[in-house]
Amino acid sequence: MSKGRHLFTQPAITRAVKAVLAAGVSVAEVEIGRDGSIRIIVGEPAQAHNPAEVNEWDTVK
């Protein structure tokens, strides 16, 4: 079952990110709102989760 037409397109996101990068600013993340709005969070990307780190909840049974 289809959820309908998207309010944003991949080319629109690409254009927005390229514009930010052309301005010399790093992109930390991109958020897409339910209304189709594109929000670009600038800054350094967050560090990826290190799978070698132990989470205390991994051992809970």
Backbone atoms as SQL, in Angstrom:
CREATE TABLE atoms (id INTEGER PRIMARY KEY, chain TEXT, resi INTEGER, resn TEXT, atom TEXT, x REAL, y REAL, z REAL);
INSERT INTO atoms VALUES
  (1, 'A', 1, 'MET', 'N', 0.843, -1.168, 0.000),
  (2, 'A', 1, 'MET', 'CA', 0.000, 0.000, 0.000),
  (3, 'A', 1, 'MET', 'C', 0.895, 1.240, 0.000),
  (4, 'A', 2, 'SER', 'N', 0.600, 2.151, -0.841),
  (5, 'A', 2, 'SER', 'CA', 1.395, 3.368, -0.970),
  (6, 'A', 2, 'SER', 'C', 1.005, 4.378, 0.105),
  (7, 'A', 3, 'LYS', 'N', 1.987, 5.118, 0.555),
  (8, 'A', 3, 'LYS', 'CA', 1.728, 6.147, 1.552),
  (9, 'A', 3, 'LYS', 'C', 1.549, 7.512, 0.896),
  (10, 'A', 4, 'GLY', 'N', 1.446, 7.529, -0.399),
  (11, 'A', 4, 'GLY', 'CA', 1.252, 8.788, -1.101),
  (12, 'A', 4, 'GLY', 'C', 2.553, 9.358, -1.624),
  (13, 'A', 5, 'ARG', 'N', 2.445, 10.481, -2.252),
  (14, 'A', 5, 'ARG', 'CA', 3.592, 11.122, -2.861),
  (15, 'A', 5, 'ARG', 'C', 4.440, 11.832, -1.811),
  (16, 'A', 6, 'HIS', 'N', 5.757, 11.741, -1.973),
  (17, 'A', 6, 'HIS', 'CA', 6.660, 12.426, -1.058),
  (18, 'A', 6, 'HIS', 'C', 6.610, 13.930, -1.303),
  (19, 'A', 7, 'LEU', 'N', 6.797, 14.696, -0.255),
  (20, 'A', 7, 'LEU', 'CA', 6.787, 16.146, -0.369),
  (21, 'A', 7, 'LEU', 'C', 8.171, 16.701, -0.659),
  (22, 'A', 8, 'PHE', 'N', 9.173, 15.840, -0.720),
  (23, 'A', 8, 'PHE', 'CA', 10.534, 16.259, -1.020),
  (24, 'A', 8, 'PHE', 'C', 11.103, 15.287, -2.043),
  (25, 'A', 9, 'THR', 'N', 12.177, 15.705, -2.706),
  (26, 'A', 9, 'THR', 'CA', 12.827, 14.830, -3.683),
  (27, 'A', 9, 'THR', 'C', 14.309, 14.708, -3.344),
  (28, 'A', 10, 'GLN', 'N', 14.915, 13.630, -3.793),
  (29, 'A', 10, 'GLN', 'CA', 16.342, 13.437, -3.593),
  (30, 'A', 10, 'GLN', 'C', 17.145, 14.573, -4.230),
  (31, 'A', 11, 'PRO', 'N', 16.805, 15.019, -5.451),
  (32, 'A', 11, 'PRO', 'CA', 17.545, 16.147, -6.026),
  (33, 'A', 11, 'PRO', 'C', 17.447, 17.433, -5.194),
  (34, 'A', 12, 'ALA', 'N', 16.324, 17.658, -4.536),
  (35, 'A', 12, 'ALA', 'CA', 16.173, 18.847, -3.689),
  (36, 'A', 12, 'ALA', 'C', 17.108, 18.760, -2.487),
  (37, 'A', 13, 'ILE', 'N', 17.228, 17.578, -1.905),
  (38, 'A', 13, 'ILE', 'CA', 18.131, 17.395, -0.773),
  (39, 'A', 13, 'ILE', 'C', 19.575, 17.569, -1.225),
  (40, 'A', 14, 'THR', 'N', 19.908, 16.979, -2.373),
  (41, 'A', 14, 'THR', 'CA', 21.262, 17.086, -2.912),
  (42, 'A', 14, 'THR', 'C', 21.639, 18.540, -3.174),
  (43, 'A', 15, 'ARG', 'N', 20.721, 19.304, -3.780),
  (44, 'A', 15, 'ARG', 'CA', 20.982, 20.728, -4.042),
  (45, 'A', 15, 'ARG', 'C', 21.217, 21.493, -2.748),
  (46, 'A', 16, 'ALA', 'N', 20.415, 21.220, -1.740),
  (47, 'A', 16, 'ALA', 'CA', 20.552, 21.926, -0.469),
  (48, 'A', 16, 'ALA', 'C', 21.887, 21.612, 0.197),
  (49, 'A', 17, 'VAL', 'N', 22.278, 20.343, 0.204),
  (50, 'A', 17, 'VAL', 'CA', 23.539, 19.957, 0.830),
  (51, 'A', 17, 'VAL', 'C', 24.719, 20.531, 0.051),
  (52, 'A', 18, 'LYS', 'N', 24.659, 20.480, -1.276),
  (53, 'A', 18, 'LYS', 'CA', 25.735, 21.036, -2.092),
  (54, 'A', 18, 'LYS', 'C', 25.878, 22.538, -1.865),
  (55, 'A', 19, 'ALA', 'N', 24.770, 23.230, -1.669),
  (56, 'A', 19, 'ALA', 'CA', 24.827, 24.670, -1.417),
  (57, 'A', 19, 'ALA', 'C', 25.517, 24.968, -0.088),
  (58, 'A', 20, 'VAL', 'N', 25.221, 24.183, 0.920),
  (59, 'A', 20, 'VAL', 'CA', 25.861, 24.370, 2.224),
  (60, 'A', 20, 'VAL', 'C', 27.353, 24.085, 2.116),
  (61, 'A', 21, 'LEU', 'N', 27.711, 22.998, 1.437),
  (62, 'A', 21, 'LEU', 'CA', 29.124, 22.661, 1.275),
  (63, 'A', 21, 'LEU', 'C', 29.861, 23.714, 0.453),
  (64, 'A', 22, 'ALA', 'N', 29.200, 24.277, -0.560),
  (65, 'A', 22, 'ALA', 'CA', 29.811, 25.323, -1.380),
  (66, 'A', 22, 'ALA', 'C', 30.074, 26.584, -0.566),
  (67, 'A', 23, 'ALA', 'N', 29.289, 26.782, 0.481),
  (68, 'A', 23, 'ALA', 'CA', 29.483, 27.935, 1.360),
  (69, 'A', 23, 'ALA', 'C', 30.625, 27.690, 2.344),
  (70, 'A', 24, 'GLY', 'N', 31.208, 26.492, 2.298),
  (71, 'A', 24, 'GLY', 'CA', 32.339, 26.185, 3.158),
  (72, 'A', 24, 'GLY', 'C', 31.958, 25.728, 4.553),
  (73, 'A', 25, 'VAL', 'N', 30.749, 25.228, 4.705),
  (74, 'A', 25, 'VAL', 'CA', 30.263, 24.793, 6.012),
  (75, 'A', 25, 'VAL', 'C', 30.074, 23.278, 5.986),
  (76, 'A', 26, 'SER', 'N', 30.440, 22.610, 7.071),
  (77, 'A', 26, 'SER', 'CA', 30.269, 21.154, 7.169),
  (78, 'A', 26, 'SER', 'C', 28.820, 20.818, 7.508),
  (79, 'A', 27, 'VAL', 'N', 28.354, 19.700, 6.975),
  (80, 'A', 27, 'VAL', 'CA', 26.999, 19.226, 7.248),
  (81, 'A', 27, 'VAL', 'C', 27.081, 18.120, 8.285),
  (82, 'A', 28, 'ALA', 'N', 26.410, 18.319, 9.417),
  (83, 'A', 28, 'ALA', 'CA', 26.391, 17.305, 10.472),
  (84, 'A', 28, 'ALA', 'C', 25.294, 16.283, 10.204),
  (85, 'A', 29, 'GLU', 'N', 24.111, 16.753, 9.821),
  (86, 'A', 29, 'GLU', 'CA', 23.008, 15.845, 9.513),
  (87, 'A', 29, 'GLU', 'C', 21.943, 16.583, 8.733),
  (88, 'A', 30, 'VAL', 'N', 21.058, 15.804, 8.141),
  (89, 'A', 30, 'VAL', 'CA', 19.933, 16.348, 7.384),
  (90, 'A', 30, 'VAL', 'C', 18.672, 15.747, 7.962),
  (91, 'A', 31, 'GLU', 'N', 17.693, 16.598, 8.257),
  (92, 'A', 31, 'GLU', 'CA', 16.407, 16.133, 8.777),
  (93, 'A', 31, 'GLU', 'C', 15.318, 16.495, 7.778),
  (94, 'A', 32, 'ILE', 'N', 14.391, 15.577, 7.564),
  (95, 'A', 32, 'ILE', 'CA', 13.258, 15.807, 6.677),
  (96, 'A', 32, 'ILE', 'C', 12.004, 15.822, 7.546),
  (97, 'A', 33, 'GLY', 'N', 11.270, 16.930, 7.517),
  (98, 'A', 33, 'GLY', 'CA', 10.053, 17.037, 8.308),
  (99, 'A', 33, 'GLY', 'C', 8.877, 16.360, 7.632),
  (100, 'A', 34, 'ARG', 'N', 7.861, 16.093, 8.394),
  (101, 'A', 34, 'ARG', 'CA', 6.651, 15.465, 7.846),
  (102, 'A', 34, 'ARG', 'C', 5.998, 16.333, 6.774),
  (103, 'A', 35, 'ASP', 'N', 6.235, 17.639, 6.863),
  (104, 'A', 35, 'ASP', 'CA', 5.660, 18.543, 5.883),
  (105, 'A', 35, 'ASP', 'C', 6.540, 18.690, 4.643),
  (106, 'A', 36, 'GLY', 'N', 7.639, 17.925, 4.579),
  (107, 'A', 36, 'GLY', 'CA', 8.528, 17.976, 3.429),
  (108, 'A', 36, 'GLY', 'C', 9.643, 18.984, 3.565),
  (109, 'A', 37, 'SER', 'N', 9.716, 19.659, 4.696),
  (110, 'A', 37, 'SER', 'CA', 10.772, 20.647, 4.889),
  (111, 'A', 37, 'SER', 'C', 12.116, 19.942, 5.075),
  (112, 'A', 38, 'ILE', 'N', 13.150, 20.566, 4.546),
  (113, 'A', 38, 'ILE', 'CA', 14.499, 20.023, 4.657),
  (114, 'A', 38, 'ILE', 'C', 15.261, 20.898, 5.628),
  (115, 'A', 39, 'ARG', 'N', 15.801, 20.286, 6.679),
  (116, 'A', 39, 'ARG', 'CA', 16.554, 21.020, 7.689),
  (117, 'A', 39, 'ARG', 'C', 17.978, 20.474, 7.712),
  (118, 'A', 40, 'ILE', 'N', 18.939, 21.342, 7.474),
  (119, 'A', 40, 'ILE', 'CA', 20.331, 20.925, 7.460),
  (120, 'A', 40, 'ILE', 'C', 20.992, 21.428, 8.735),
  (121, 'A', 41, 'ILE', 'N', 21.525, 20.496, 9.503),
  (122, 'A', 41, 'ILE', 'CA', 22.229, 20.819, 10.738),
  (123, 'A', 41, 'ILE', 'C', 23.707, 20.926, 10.383),
  (124, 'A', 42, 'VAL', 'N', 24.279, 22.106, 10.641),
  (125, 'A', 42, 'VAL', 'CA', 25.679, 22.322, 10.288),
  (126, 'A', 42, 'VAL', 'C', 26.584, 22.009, 11.461),
  (127, 'A', 43, 'GLY', 'N', 27.833, 21.747, 11.155),
  (128, 'A', 43, 'GLY', 'CA', 28.819, 21.418, 12.173),
  (129, 'A', 43, 'GLY', 'C', 29.495, 20.118, 11.816),
  (130, 'A', 44, 'GLU', 'N', 30.249, 19.596, 12.746),
  (131, 'A', 44, 'GLU', 'CA', 30.943, 18.338, 12.524),
  (132, 'A', 44, 'GLU', 'C', 29.974, 17.181, 12.741),
  (133, 'A', 45, 'PRO', 'N', 30.040, 16.170, 11.876),
  (134, 'A', 45, 'PRO', 'CA', 29.166, 15.004, 12.066),
  (135, 'A', 45, 'PRO', 'C', 29.453, 14.330, 13.406),
  (136, 'A', 46, 'ALA', 'N', 28.412, 13.785, 14.005),
  (137, 'A', 46, 'ALA', 'CA', 28.566, 13.075, 15.279),
  (138, 'A', 46, 'ALA', 'C', 29.400, 11.824, 15.055),
  (139, 'A', 47, 'GLN', 'N', 30.125, 11.443, 16.065),
  (140, 'A', 47, 'GLN', 'CA', 30.935, 10.240, 15.974),
  (141, 'A', 47, 'GLN', 'C', 30.018, 9.021, 15.880),
  (142, 'A', 48, 'ALA', 'N', 30.385, 8.102, 15.022),
  (143, 'A', 48, 'ALA', 'CA', 29.617, 6.864, 14.878),
  (144, 'A', 48, 'ALA', 'C', 29.767, 6.029, 16.140),
  (145, 'A', 49, 'HIS', 'N', 28.751, 5.279, 16.446),
  (146, 'A', 49, 'HIS', 'CA', 28.789, 4.402, 17.615),
  (147, 'A', 49, 'HIS', 'C', 29.862, 3.347, 17.412),
  (148, 'A', 50, 'ASN', 'N', 30.689, 3.179, 18.395),
  (149, 'A', 50, 'ASN', 'CA', 31.754, 2.181, 18.336),
  (150, 'A', 50, 'ASN', 'C', 31.188, 0.854, 18.832),
  (151, 'A', 51, 'PRO', 'N', 31.044, -0.143, 17.946),
  (152, 'A', 51, 'PRO', 'CA', 30.458, -1.425, 18.372),
  (153, 'A', 51, 'PRO', 'C', 31.315, -2.162, 19.398),
  (154, 'A', 52, 'ALA', 'N', 32.577, -1.760, 19.544),
  (155, 'A', 52, 'ALA', 'CA', 33.438, -2.411, 20.531),
  (156, 'A', 52, 'ALA', 'C', 33.095, -1.965, 21.948),
  (157, 'A', 53, 'GLU', 'N', 32.405, -0.830, 22.088),
  (158, 'A', 53, 'GLU', 'CA', 32.007, -0.362, 23.413),
  (159, 'A', 53, 'GLU', 'C', 30.929, -1.278, 23.967),
  (160, 'A', 54, 'VAL', 'N', 31.006, -1.537, 25.246),
  (161, 'A', 54, 'VAL', 'CA', 30.034, -2.423, 25.886),
  (162, 'A', 54, 'VAL', 'C', 28.910, -1.578, 26.469),
  (163, 'A', 55, 'ASN', 'N', 27.707, -1.972, 26.174),
  (164, 'A', 55, 'ASN', 'CA', 26.524, -1.321, 26.719),
  (165, 'A', 55, 'ASN', 'C', 26.034, -2.185, 27.865),
  (166, 'A', 56, 'GLU', 'N', 25.800, -1.593, 29.032),
  (167, 'A', 56, 'GLU', 'CA', 25.388, -2.373, 30.192),
  (168, 'A', 56, 'GLU', 'C', 24.098, -3.135, 29.946),
  (169, 'A', 57, 'TRP', 'N', 23.245, -2.661, 29.038),
  (170, 'A', 57, 'TRP', 'CA', 21.974, -3.329, 28.772),
  (171, 'A', 57, 'TRP', 'C', 22.143, -4.534, 27.852),
  (172, 'A', 58, 'ASP', 'N', 23.300, -4.675, 27.223),
  (173, 'A', 58, 'ASP', 'CA', 23.538, -5.839, 26.359),
  (174, 'A', 58, 'ASP', 'C', 23.591, -7.130, 27.159),
  (175, 'A', 59, 'THR', 'N', 23.917, -7.048, 28.435),
  (176, 'A', 59, 'THR', 'CA', 24.053, -8.258, 29.259),
  (177, 'A', 59, 'THR', 'C', 22.813, -8.553, 30.087),
  (178, 'A', 60, 'VAL', 'N', 21.799, -7.696, 30.039),
  (179, 'A', 60, 'VAL', 'CA', 20.574, -7.901, 30.818),
  (180, 'A', 60, 'VAL', 'C', 19.763, -9.016, 30.166),
  (181, 'A', 61, 'LYS', 'N', 19.288, -9.946, 30.979),
  (182, 'A', 61, 'LYS', 'CA', 18.504, -11.073, 30.441),
  (183, 'A', 61, 'LYS', 'C', 17.058, -10.953, 30.788);
